[in-house]
Amino acid sequence: MIDKKWIGHSFPPLTTKVEAGQLGFFAKAVSENNRVYTDESVAKKSGYPALPAPPTFGFSLNLASPNSFGYMKEMGIPLGRVLHGEQKFQYFKPIVAGDEITLQRTIVDILVKKGGKMELISEEVTLMNQNEALVGKMLVTTVVMN
Amino acid sequence: MTLPEYNNLNIGDTVPSLVKSPINRTTLALFAGASNDHNPIHIDIDFAKKSGFEDVFAHGMLVMAYLGQVITNWVPQTAIREFSTRFKSITNLGDELSCNGVIKEKMVLNGENCVKLALSVVNQAGEEKLAGSAIIAL
């Protein structure tokens, strides 16, 4: 069982740069056909200052560290027993190539389900850009199968 | 891309759906690299078996990225206010995913005309993989 002491805990923030090359690689990996995500001139014609990050890319920014699952280890959760349960994004401003995004992860809830066979961890993640504007928020629910 | 006219949209209207190529191991390897999600459960069959699965399986976020394309093929991304999903079952190798959206509600939120889309991803057998929703400002 996961220690409930983690509820309310914020992990150290992560700051990461949004790289145009990685956005192109991501677009390829998801077979993206919309050229606003792959061609900077199309992005600019559409009003973006640079290539935009697609709607789910915030989740990837949150993993942009060599120790991306380290927090789970710290909480004593084996990676082979977790599944993604739910994912929510709220969008306030676009994220584009060249931005530097700071992500702050806080554990907001831990629920025990099915008599302890399952636990649900909810994390809230805020995304702030280099101008200290809140660009988005995510709610990540992870299922731990005990 | 132009925004659809709020007054011309009705509850029950569908947005153009999207069918993706069947998931293979290359898809998962590329997505692991491109998305920073290096969880071995999606790319290492030995690790997947040790964890009690028959094989590797798709990242939920790969499927959600596909579903996001249904929205961004329909409206510019800047119109999206919220996008959420529940991951209902594991997406396996060979699954051919269809991503669909339908207008569920029309409402005014924070002074903006918005529609709420109900979103769904199913495989070739009709099994639902993701159920979600999105709020779009028009």
Contacts between the chains, C-beta under 8 A, distances in Angstrom:
chain1	res1	chain2	res2	distance
A	22	B	34	6.8
A	25	B	30	7.8
A	25	B	33	6.9
A	25	B	34	4.3
A	26	B	34	4.2
A	26	B	35	6.4
A	26	B	65	7.9
A	28	B	30	6.8
A	28	B	34	7.0
A	29	B	27	7.4
A	29	B	30	4.1
A	29	B	31	4.5
A	29	B	33	7.3
A	29	B	34	3.8
A	29	B	35	6.9
A	29	B	62	7.8
A	30	B	31	7.0
A	30	B	34	7.8
A	30	B	62	6.8
A	30	B	65	4.5
A	30	B	66	6.4
A	30	B	69	7.2
A	31	B	20	6.5
A	31	B	21	6.6
A	32	B	69	6.7
A	33	B	69	8.0
A	34	B	69	7.1
A	34	B	72	5.9
A	34	B	73	6.2
A	36	B	1	7.8
A	36	B	72	7.8
A	36	B	76	7.9
A	36	B	77	7.8
A	37	B	72	8.0
A	46	B	1	7.2
A	46	B	76	6.6
A	47	B	78	7.6
A	52	B	77	6.2
A	54	B	65	6.7
A	54	B	68	6.1
A	54	B	72	6.9
A	54	B	77	7.1
A	55	B	65	8.0
A	55	B	68	4.2
A	55	B	71	6.8
A	55	B	72	6.7
A	55	B	77	6.0
A	55	B	80	6.0
A	55	B	83	5.4
A	56	B	61	5.8
A	56	B	64	5.2
A	56	B	65	4.9
A	56	B	68	5.4
A	56	B	83	7.7
A	59	B	35	7.4
A	59	B	37	7.9
A	59	B	61	5.4
A	60	B	34	7.7
A	60	B	35	4.5
A	60	B	36	4.7
A	60	B	37	7.1
A	60	B	61	7.7
A	61	B	36	7.7
A	63	B	35	7.3
A	63	B	36	3.8
A	63	B	37	5.7
A	63	B	38	7.7
A	64	B	36	5.3
A	68	B	36	6.4
A	68	B	37	7.9
A	68	B	38	7.0
A	69	B	39	6.8
A	79	B	39	5.9
A	79	B	40	7.4
A	79	B	41	7.0
A	80	B	41	6.1
A	80	B	47	6.6
A	80	B	50	6.7
A	80	B	51	3.2
A	80	B	52	7.7
A	81	B	51	6.8
A	83	B	60	7.5
A	83	B	87	7.0
A	83	B	90	7.6
A	84	B	59	7.8
A	84	B	60	3.8
A	84	B	61	7.0
A	84	B	87	5.1
A	85	B	86	7.1
A	85	B	87	6.1
A	86	B	84	7.0
A	86	B	85	6.8
A	86	B	86	5.0
A	86	B	87	6.9
A	87	B	60	7.1
A	87	B	61	7.2
A	87	B	64	6.1
A	87	B	84	6.6
A	87	B	85	5.6
A	87	B	87	7.5
A	88	B	82	6.9
A	88	B	83	7.4
A	88	B	84	3.6
A	88	B	85	7.8
A	89	B	82	6.7
A	89	B	83	4.8
A	89	B	84	6.9
A	90	B	81	7.0
A	90	B	82	5.3
A	91	B	77	8.0
A	91	B	80	5.6
A	91	B	81	6.1
A	91	B	82	7.2
A	91	B	83	7.6
A	94	B	77	7.1
A	94	B	78	6.1
A	139	B	84	7.7
